[in-house]
């Protein structure tokens, strides 16, 4: 699972998954085996279709840092520590609240897929 988030000493909180650099990575990561993407915001029709083709889903989580941080059991930097909050982190969570927003080619924003 990939969680589109910022991680700092203050905690964690979701970031918009439809930022160009994040959304552009979703199809490739899904093809490489990522089955769940978690973030916030709507995705384009083409990304919803790419998720479907790879058998992956997208879930949105409330943008409430206190709620997210309370679900954080542990975290550590995996790579790119020099990037600070943009580094690649391994997070272990328990009870992270999320709603599946795109699955099987459908999206909650458009019952026929996409935004």
Short mmCIF file of the C-alpha atoms (twelve columns), coordinates in Angstrom:
data_MODEL
# 
_entry.id   MODEL 
# 
loop_
_atom_site.group_PDB 
_atom_site.id 
_atom_site.type_symbol 
_atom_site.label_atom_id 
_atom_site.label_alt_id 
_atom_site.label_comp_id 
_atom_site.label_asym_id 
_atom_site.label_seq_id 
_atom_site.Cartn_x 
_atom_site.Cartn_y 
_atom_site.Cartn_z 
_atom_site.pdbx_PDB_model_num 
ATOM 1   C CA . UNK A 1   0.000   0.000  0.000   1 
ATOM 2   C CA . UNK A 2   1.200   3.502  -0.817  1 
ATOM 3   C CA . UNK A 3   -0.052  6.395  1.358   1 
ATOM 4   C CA . UNK A 4   0.298   9.836  -0.258  1 
ATOM 5   C CA . UNK A 5   1.308   11.747 2.861   1 
ATOM 6   C CA . UNK A 6   3.793   14.084 4.424   1 
ATOM 7   C CA . UNK A 7   5.667   12.740 7.452   1 
ATOM 8   C CA . UNK A 8   7.282   14.984 10.034  1 
ATOM 9   C CA . UNK A 9   7.918   15.181 13.743  1 
ATOM 10  C CA . UNK A 10  4.468   16.753 14.035  1 
ATOM 11  C CA . UNK A 11  2.792   13.658 12.567  1 
ATOM 12  C CA . UNK A 12  1.291   12.539 9.263   1 
ATOM 13  C CA . UNK A 13  -1.459  13.827 7.020   1 
ATOM 14  C CA . UNK A 14  -2.702  12.932 3.530   1 
ATOM 15  C CA . UNK A 15  -1.702  14.967 0.507   1 
ATOM 16  C CA . UNK A 16  -3.604  15.404 -2.739  1 
ATOM 17  C CA . UNK A 17  -3.180  12.333 -4.899  1 
ATOM 18  C CA . UNK A 18  -4.098  14.273 -8.032  1 
ATOM 19  C CA . UNK A 19  -0.904  16.366 -7.918  1 
ATOM 20  C CA . UNK A 20  0.726   15.791 -11.309 1 
ATOM 21  C CA . UNK A 21  3.807   14.011 -9.966  1 
ATOM 22  C CA . UNK A 22  1.786   11.754 -7.649  1 
ATOM 23  C CA . UNK A 23  -1.043  10.838 -10.019 1 
ATOM 24  C CA . UNK A 24  1.446   10.177 -12.828 1 
ATOM 25  C CA . UNK A 25  3.141   7.519  -10.666 1 
ATOM 26  C CA . UNK A 26  -0.054  5.604  -9.770  1 
ATOM 27  C CA . UNK A 27  -0.408  3.546  -13.003 1 
ATOM 28  C CA . UNK A 28  3.256   2.450  -12.985 1 
ATOM 29  C CA . UNK A 29  3.254   1.604  -9.277  1 
ATOM 30  C CA . UNK A 30  0.028   -0.378 -9.740  1 
ATOM 31  C CA . UNK A 31  1.548   -2.359 -12.612 1 
ATOM 32  C CA . UNK A 32  4.543   -3.099 -10.350 1 
ATOM 33  C CA . UNK A 33  2.293   -4.573 -7.659  1 
ATOM 34  C CA . UNK A 34  0.966   -1.796 -5.432  1 
ATOM 35  C CA . UNK A 35  -2.636  -2.840 -4.783  1 
ATOM 36  C CA . UNK A 36  -3.871  0.045  -2.605  1 
ATOM 37  C CA . UNK A 37  -3.161  3.767  -2.995  1 
ATOM 38  C CA . UNK A 38  -4.353  6.023  -0.145  1 
ATOM 39  C CA . UNK A 39  -4.555  9.813  -0.291  1 
ATOM 40  C CA . UNK A 40  -7.096  12.552 -0.841  1 
ATOM 41  C CA . UNK A 41  -8.775  14.083 -3.850  1 
ATOM 42  C CA . UNK A 42  -10.281 12.811 -7.077  1 
ATOM 43  C CA . UNK A 43  -8.382  10.984 -9.813  1 
ATOM 44  C CA . UNK A 44  -8.656  11.312 -13.587 1 
ATOM 45  C CA . UNK A 45  -10.594 8.833  -15.731 1 
ATOM 46  C CA . UNK A 46  -7.334  7.461  -17.158 1 
ATOM 47  C CA . UNK A 47  -5.903  6.805  -13.684 1 
ATOM 48  C CA . UNK A 48  -9.120  5.079  -12.551 1 
ATOM 49  C CA . UNK A 49  -8.879  2.859  -15.651 1 
ATOM 50  C CA . UNK A 50  -5.184  2.137  -14.992 1 
ATOM 51  C CA . UNK A 51  -6.048  1.087  -11.428 1 
ATOM 52  C CA . UNK A 52  -8.720  -1.227 -12.798 1 
ATOM 53  C CA . UNK A 53  -6.378  -2.799 -15.358 1 
ATOM 54  C CA . UNK A 54  -3.784  -3.487 -12.655 1 
ATOM 55  C CA . UNK A 55  -6.312  -4.814 -10.133 1 
ATOM 56  C CA . UNK A 56  -5.548  -1.965 -7.717  1 
ATOM 57  C CA . UNK A 57  -7.810  0.387  -5.761  1 
ATOM 58  C CA . UNK A 58  -7.665  3.964  -4.471  1 
ATOM 59  C CA . UNK A 59  -8.937  4.952  -1.024  1 
ATOM 60  C CA . UNK A 60  -9.356  8.430  0.427   1 
ATOM 61  C CA . UNK A 61  -8.721  9.276  4.036   1 
ATOM 62  C CA . UNK A 62  -9.883  12.293 6.029   1 
ATOM 63  C CA . UNK A 63  -7.403  15.208 5.917   1 
ATOM 64  C CA . UNK A 64  -7.178  15.286 9.716   1 
ATOM 65  C CA . UNK A 65  -3.558  14.995 10.817  1 
ATOM 66  C CA . UNK A 66  -4.415  14.278 14.462  1 
ATOM 67  C CA . UNK A 67  -6.576  11.308 13.400  1 
ATOM 68  C CA . UNK A 68  -3.883  9.968  11.064  1 
ATOM 69  C CA . UNK A 69  -1.104  10.433 13.604  1 
ATOM 70  C CA . UNK A 70  -3.067  8.573  16.294  1 
ATOM 71  C CA . UNK A 71  -3.114  5.521  13.953  1 
ATOM 72  C CA . UNK A 72  0.664   5.618  13.517  1 
ATOM 73  C CA . UNK A 73  2.307   2.711  15.366  1 
ATOM 74  C CA . UNK A 74  5.839   3.259  14.010  1 
ATOM 75  C CA . UNK A 75  7.726   4.857  11.149  1 
ATOM 76  C CA . UNK A 76  11.200  5.014  9.700   1 
ATOM 77  C CA . UNK A 77  12.893  6.519  6.684   1 
ATOM 78  C CA . UNK A 78  13.540  3.975  3.920   1 
ATOM 79  C CA . UNK A 79  15.231  6.214  1.350   1 
ATOM 80  C CA . UNK A 80  16.019  9.814  0.440   1 
ATOM 81  C CA . UNK A 81  16.381  11.067 4.031   1 
ATOM 82  C CA . UNK A 82  17.826  14.320 2.678   1 
ATOM 83  C CA . UNK A 83  14.352  15.113 1.269   1 
ATOM 84  C CA . UNK A 84  12.885  15.561 4.766   1 
ATOM 85  C CA . UNK A 85  9.092   15.158 4.742   1 
ATOM 86  C CA . UNK A 86  9.321   14.133 1.066   1 
ATOM 87  C CA . UNK A 87  11.555  11.121 1.898   1 
ATOM 88  C CA . UNK A 88  10.270  7.583  1.388   1 
ATOM 89  C CA . UNK A 89  8.965   6.363  4.752   1 
ATOM 90  C CA . UNK A 90  7.778   2.983  5.994   1 
ATOM 91  C CA . UNK A 91  4.702   3.538  8.180   1 
ATOM 92  C CA . UNK A 92  2.963   0.953  10.323  1 
ATOM 93  C CA . UNK A 93  -0.580  2.019  11.171  1 
ATOM 94  C CA . UNK A 94  -3.445  0.550  13.132  1 
ATOM 95  C CA . UNK A 95  -7.008  1.698  12.576  1 
ATOM 96  C CA . UNK A 96  -6.252  4.136  9.733   1 
ATOM 97  C CA . UNK A 97  -9.648  5.381  8.511   1 
ATOM 98  C CA . UNK A 98  -10.192 5.315  4.726   1 
ATOM 99  C CA . UNK A 99  -13.007 4.979  2.185   1 
ATOM 100 C CA . UNK A 100 -12.507 3.109  -1.101  1 
ATOM 101 C CA . UNK A 101 -13.030 5.794  -3.749  1 
ATOM 102 C CA . UNK A 102 -12.036 3.973  -6.958  1 
ATOM 103 C CA . UNK A 103 -12.233 0.250  -7.637  1 
ATOM 104 C CA . UNK A 104 -13.138 -1.991 -10.589 1 
ATOM 105 C CA . UNK A 105 -13.121 0.970  -12.992 1 
ATOM 106 C CA . UNK A 106 -15.664 2.926  -10.907 1 
ATOM 107 C CA . UNK A 107 -15.173 6.126  -8.919  1 
ATOM 108 C CA . UNK A 108 -17.289 7.708  -6.188  1 
ATOM 109 C CA . UNK A 109 -16.993 11.010 -8.082  1 
ATOM 110 C CA . UNK A 110 -18.486 9.587  -11.241 1 
ATOM 111 C CA . UNK A 111 -20.342 6.284  -11.187 1 
ATOM 112 C CA . UNK A 112 -19.009 5.602  -14.680 1 
ATOM 113 C CA . UNK A 113 -15.340 6.104  -13.720 1 
ATOM 114 C CA . UNK A 114 -13.072 9.081  -13.183 1 
ATOM 115 C CA . UNK A 115 -13.543 12.635 -12.063 1 
# 
